Amino acid sequence: MSSGPSTLRVLYLLRYYPTLTETFVYREIAGLTARGVVVTVGTLGGRSDGAMQDELPPVAVLRPPTTPAYMPLLLQLAPVLATAAGREVLAWLRRQLRPKDALKALWLADRARNFHRVHVHFAGEAAAWALAARKLHGTPYTVTVHAVDLFKPSAVIAQLLEGAAEVFTISGYNQRLIQERYGTAARLIRCGVPPWPGPAAAPGAQPLVIVAVGRWVPKKGFDLLVRAVESVDRPVELRLVSDAPQSVASERVRCIGLLPPGELRRVLADAGLVALPCREAPDGDMDGVPVVLMEALSAGVPVLTTPVSGIPELVDPAVGWLVPPDDPDALVAALREIADSPDQRVQRGAAGPERLEGRGFTVARQVEGILEAWDAAVADG
């Protein structure tokens, strides 16, 4: 496929920008801009952890004015609010969002008139802004469905999916679930990672160094992993790159804290295993296909995880180990086997980069998939 059209202007609506955890979005944006697409990010605000993000794309950012006392915002919205359509869209936004966010979302929706299309990651709050933009100006939007937005859906997710020009999603598991629940055929566009920038890791080193990356939330299963590391009868060390409480630290468990992507790569380079014992949380939330598993395979590090959601589409015994979710005994047994098998760690880790390339878990394929979908929409139009 040829490079994307140089004049294509796309507004990415993101609930928070920047954040530490959405590097997969920023790499996608950077890849699109490298292909000639003009991308602008529209957001209501960032998160405090965004200061740690060291992979932000070189794009303009739109944020609605809010001071003093929202007066500039109201003045700029006066022409929109003078129309019946504008008032109707604002009323709809007020039913979906916090009252203080509805006007700001309307401002972003109005700015969509200057773009050929809108794209959104997660069928949640930002997707409601995208639907508002379509209602207001007819600007088409696409949405990528990930995990929490599907497993803990918005009350209006059916409207958000129906209003989209096309729905993308990151796994075949999600494709089937979206079809079953909402009757929507979603296009599979996997998230991916770039090629590993340095020498491959050496996962066969002894004793076994285990790295776990993610927030300390139930769906990650880190509480089970900590207990398994503490009880396994082998010399292992867990390096926990997380906002985990320091109370879980011990002689075997190091709490490193959250890290920017650049620093995380240095931690992964020293790993013998990346572990992520995912499970369904009590509130129904699950992981999709965690990017850290892709990062590990890119580095040549095998992974230990569970067959939850779309994970088996990435991980099998060729590149790692799978254990049942919420099974402490199976987790301990797997850690024992892995600690005793340095040759297997090397073999499975070495298969990681080919797995990513072969199944499309690369940034290049992610960007290509987006461009193919948008080009097809133009052709159909």
VOGU-3710 file (C-alpha; in Angstrom, 3 decimals, decimal comma):
1> mssgpstlrv> 0,000/0,000/0,000  1,249/3,505/-0,729  1,808/6,040/2,004  -1,232/7,719/3,526  -2,628/10,818/1,831  -0,512/13,826/2,741  -3,547/16,095/3,129  -5,547/13,798/5,412  -6,289/15,645/8,662  -7,319/13,474/11,626
11> lyllryyptl> -8,421/14,528/15,087  -7,548/11,983/17,787  -9,865/12,469/20,743  -8,274/11,185/23,961  -9,827/11,454/27,428  -6,424/12,114/28,982  -3,273/13,320/27,272  -0,583/12,605/28,073  -0,632/9,491/30,212  2,058/6,949/31,035
21> tetfvyreia> 0,063/3,916/29,977  -1,136/4,679/26,421  2,158/4,421/24,564  0,419/2,117/22,061  -1,723/5,097/20,998  1,216/7,494/20,754  3,234/5,068/18,640  0,272/4,697/16,315  0,003/8,483/15,968  3,739/8,814/15,345
31> gltargvvvt> 3,512/6,119/12,679  0,648/7,904/10,947  2,448/11,244/10,935  5,496/9,509/9,441  3,180/8,368/6,615  2,053/11,944/5,908  -1,181/12,088/7,911  -1,677/15,360/9,802  -2,789/14,343/13,307  -4,012/16,640/16,063
41> vgtlggrsdg> -4,847/15,421/19,570  -7,967/16,790/21,274  -8,263/16,247/25,020  -9,866/17,613/28,170  -6,655/17,216/30,179  -3,751/15,028/31,191  -3,005/12,757/34,117  -0,223/13,322/36,605  1,660/10,248/35,391  1,845/11,808/31,923
51> amqdelppva> 4,976/13,688/32,990  6,790/10,319/32,872  5,821/9,567/29,270  8,909/9,859/27,036  7,364/8,717/23,725  4,969/11,546/22,880  4,331/12,081/19,164  5,194/15,433/17,534  1,629/16,711/17,084  -0,491/19,732/17,957
61> vlrppttpay> -2,819/19,444/20,951  -6,254/21,063/21,329  -7,522/21,760/24,842  -10,680/23,764/25,522  -10,164/27,057/27,358  -11,462/26,983/30,926  -10,265/30,231/32,509  -11,333/32,690/33,624  -14,563/31,034/34,745  -15,155/29,377/31,367
71> mplllqlapv> -15,954/32,736/29,736  -13,721/32,195/26,631  -15,294/28,768/26,196  -18,816/30,167/26,267  -17,943/32,963/23,853  -16,415/30,549/21,365  -19,427/28,253/21,626  -22,012/31,010/21,188  -22,532/30,324/17,427  -22,992/26,612/18,112
81> lataagrevl> -25,379/27,140/21,014  -27,428/29,509/18,861  -28,442/26,513/16,723  -31,002/23,859/17,551  -28,492/21,143/16,614  -25,883/22,570/18,981  -28,303/22,713/21,885  -29,493/19,182/21,167  -25,945/17,835/21,122  -25,099/19,646/24,372
91> awlrrqlrpk> -28,174/18,147/26,028  -27,066/14,690/24,872  -23,525/15,270/26,196  -24,901/16,375/29,552  -26,619/13,003/29,862  -23,329/11,150/29,230  -20,703/13,271/31,023  -20,074/15,185/34,171  -21,763/18,597/33,830  -18,458/20,480/33,879
101> dalkalwlad> -17,153/18,363/30,988  -20,148/18,697/28,652  -19,282/22,205/27,422  -15,629/21,275/26,936  -16,634/18,188/24,994  -18,935/20,295/22,822  -16,010/22,641/22,099  -13,899/19,693/20,931  -16,787/18,303/18,896  -17,164/21,674/17,189
111> rarnfhrvhv> -13,456/21,716/16,305  -13,945/18,451/14,428  -15,375/20,486/11,552  -11,770/21,278/10,592  -10,790/17,610/10,120  -11,554/14,902/7,606  -12,195/12,346/10,323  -11,955/11,608/14,033  -10,383/8,572/15,661  -10,834/7,367/19,226
121> hfageaaawa> -9,245/4,665/21,350  -11,698/3,042/23,786  -15,462/3,106/23,324  -15,978/5,332/26,340  -16,121/9,003/27,159  -13,999/10,249/24,250  -16,116/8,188/21,867  -19,128/10,155/23,101  -17,344/13,348/22,019  -16,708/11,753/18,634
131> laarklhgtp> -20,391/10,878/18,256  -21,212/14,466/19,227  -18,907/15,669/16,439  -20,700/13,455/13,963  -24,095/14,714/15,162  -22,911/18,326/14,956  -20,928/18,429/11,724  -21,201/14,980/10,139  -17,496/14,295/10,722  -17,039/10,502/10,513
141> ytvtvhavdl> -15,258/8,706/13,320  -13,654/5,338/13,886  -13,118/3,752/17,282  -10,699/1,089/18,510  -12,203/-1,144/21,208  -9,673/-2,478/23,724  -10,600/-4,087/27,050  -12,140/-2,107/29,916  -14,448/-0,369/27,434  -15,796/-3,767/26,365
151> fkpsaviaql> -15,722/-5,656/29,655  -17,072/-2,724/31,735  -19,016/-0,976/28,997  -20,517/2,481/28,934  -24,295/2,584/29,178  -24,351/3,963/25,618  -21,718/1,699/24,046  -24,259/0,400/21,523  -24,857/3,978/20,338  -21,129/4,681/20,169
161> legaaevfti> -20,462/1,599/18,052  -23,484/2,152/15,818  -22,520/5,772/15,205  -18,977/4,916/14,118  -18,052/4,767/10,451  -16,160/1,603/11,393  -15,198/-0,215/14,582  -11,677/-1,590/15,059  -10,566/-3,950/17,799  -7,336/-5,521/19,016
171> sgynqrliqe> -8,168/-9,238/19,149  -10,255/-11,935/17,563  -11,726/-12,558/21,011  -13,058/-8,996/21,030  -14,319/-9,318/17,463  -16,507/-12,240/18,432  -17,763/-10,575/21,610  -18,635/-7,310/19,836  -20,550/-9,254/17,183  -22,416/-11,332/19,766
181> rygtaarlir> -23,323/-8,441/22,060  -23,916/-5,597/19,634  -24,289/-7,105/16,181  -21,325/-5,072/14,953  -18,633/-6,458/12,663  -15,338/-5,063/13,959  -12,148/-4,926/11,913  -9,141/-6,617/13,554  -6,248/-4,158/13,905  -3,809/-5,402/16,505
191> cgvppwpgpa> -1,778/-3,077/18,668  1,922/-3,651/18,282  5,395/-2,644/19,326  8,423/-1,425/17,378  11,492/-3,603/16,822  13,649/-3,949/19,926  16,195/-1,089/19,750  19,215/-2,855/21,249  20,779/-6,285/21,693  18,349/-9,046/22,613
201> aapgaqplvi> 18,056/-9,996/26,262  19,816/-13,052/27,704  16,964/-14,783/29,569  18,976/-17,881/30,420  20,962/-16,179/33,174  20,733/-17,639/36,680  19,220/-17,020/39,166  15,913/-16,241/37,491  14,965/-12,543/37,361  11,220/-12,074/36,870
211> vavgrwvpkk> 9,846/-8,714/35,733  6,190/-7,742/36,126  4,840/-4,489/34,706  1,483/-2,824/35,273  -0,752/-1,103/37,743  -1,580/-2,758/41,041  -5,165/-3,642/40,104  -6,994/-6,977/40,539  -7,053/-7,955/36,854  -3,226/-8,087/36,693
221> gfdllvrave> -2,994/-10,844/39,331  0,118/-9,356/40,913  -0,999/-10,312/44,414  -0,915/-13,971/43,297  2,463/-13,495/41,639  4,024/-12,002/44,767  2,799/-14,903/46,887  4,047/-17,428/44,321  7,496/-15,833/44,214  7,684/-15,867/47,983
231> svdrpvelrl> 6,754/-19,545/48,197  8,559/-21,135/45,238  11,502/-23,289/46,361  13,952/-21,847/43,842  16,254/-18,793/43,862  14,174/-16,169/42,041  13,796/-12,392/42,221  10,725/-10,375/41,229  11,191/-6,812/39,979  7,767/-5,187/40,170
241> vsdapqsvas> 7,439/-2,154/37,872  4,179/-0,939/39,317  2,465/1,427/41,704  2,298/-1,513/44,108  2,386/-0,707/47,817  5,847/-0,891/49,341  4,437/-3,301/51,914  4,774/-6,133/49,354  8,552/-5,617/49,067  10,819/-8,281/50,544
251> ervrcigllp> 14,164/-9,981/49,959  12,674/-11,577/46,844  10,387/-8,761/45,696  11,717/-5,373/44,597  9,143/-2,605/44,125  10,669/-0,383/41,454  7,676/1,874/40,839  6,268/2,997/37,505  8,819/3,845/34,816  8,868/5,727/31,504
261> pgelrrvlad> 9,043/3,488/28,412  12,752/4,234/27,898  13,677/3,136/31,410  11,370/0,130/31,232  13,364/-1,180/28,273  16,477/-1,283/30,449  14,631/-3,367/33,048  13,309/-5,770/30,407  16,810/-6,221/28,974  17,887/-7,805/32,274
271> aglvalpcre> 14,857/-10,086/32,630  14,791/-13,861/32,424  10,996/-13,875/32,366  8,116/-11,396/32,175  5,148/-12,556/34,254  1,579/-11,293/34,056  -0,948/-13,712/35,613  -4,041/-11,930/34,279  -7,543/-12,782/35,506  -11,077/-11,440/35,403
281> apdgdmdgvp> -11,530/-8,874/38,168  -14,593/-8,945/40,457  -16,072/-6,041/38,473  -15,712/-7,945/35,184  -12,676/-6,060/33,906  -9,961/-8,004/32,077  -6,866/-7,274/30,065  -7,045/-7,451/26,282  -3,637/-8,302/24,860  -1,217/-6,543/27,239
291> vvlmealsag> 1,432/-4,500/25,457  4,068/-5,466/28,027  3,867/-9,060/26,769  4,653/-7,773/23,280  7,515/-5,672/24,646  8,952/-8,748/26,341  8,792/-10,866/23,185  10,342/-8,029/21,197  13,277/-8,060/23,634  13,678/-11,833/23,367
301> vpvlttpvsg> 12,261/-12,503/26,843  9,729/-15,351/27,300  6,498/-14,699/29,175  4,376/-16,403/31,801  0,708/-15,468/31,638  -2,848/-16,852/31,458  -5,274/-17,658/28,604  -7,522/-14,689/29,378  -9,296/-12,713/26,658  -7,071/-12,275/23,579
311> ipelvdpavg> -3,794/-13,349/25,213  -3,695/-16,827/23,565  -3,616/-15,052/20,197  -0,130/-13,848/21,156  1,220/-16,387/23,653  1,538/-20,166/23,433  4,258/-22,648/24,487  6,477/-21,569/21,600  7,106/-18,195/23,258  6,174/-18,697/26,897
321> wlvppddpda> 4,060/-20,493/29,459  0,312/-20,335/30,081  -1,293/-21,254/33,410  -4,957/-21,112/34,431  -6,030/-17,785/35,958  -6,447/-17,584/39,717  -4,546/-20,848/40,258  -1,754/-20,234/42,817  -0,503/-23,832/42,725  -0,173/-23,804/38,925
331> lvaalreiad> 1,672/-20,493/39,121  4,172/-21,838/41,642  4,690/-25,013/39,611  5,308/-22,968/36,461  7,838/-20,750/38,220  9,660/-23,809/39,480  9,783/-25,291/35,966  10,928/-22,005/34,424  13,641/-21,472/37,030  14,960/-24,959/36,254
341> spdqrvqrga> 14,861/-24,465/32,461  17,300/-21,750/31,315  17,610/-23,368/27,885  13,858/-23,256/27,417  13,809/-19,593/28,431  16,383/-18,822/25,763  14,583/-20,881/23,116  11,140/-19,425/23,770  12,479/-15,908/24,121  14,319/-16,168/20,809
351> agperlegrg> 11,009/-17,008/19,102  9,410/-13,793/20,343  10,291/-11,329/17,558  9,151/-13,737/14,852  5,877/-14,287/16,706  5,190/-10,550/16,748  5,963/-10,173/13,069  4,105/-13,302/12,004  0,881/-12,431/13,800  0,881/-8,697/13,138
361> ftvarqvegi> 1,755/-7,376/16,611  3,907/-4,562/15,206  3,454/-0,802/15,062  4,044/-0,919/11,310  1,151/-3,338/10,802  -1,037/-1,387/13,229  -0,532/1,817/11,231  -0,982/0,015/7,928  -4,264/-1,458/9,143  -5,608/1,973/10,119
371> leawdaavad> -4,630/3,466/6,754  -6,158/0,566/4,843  -9,448/1,029/6,707  -9,533/4,772/6,102  -8,598/4,372/2,444  -11,359/1,791/2,018  -13,849/4,217/3,569  -12,801/6,920/1,086  -13,124/4,486/-1,813  -16,591/3,388/-0,649
381> g> -17,601/7,032/-0,236
//
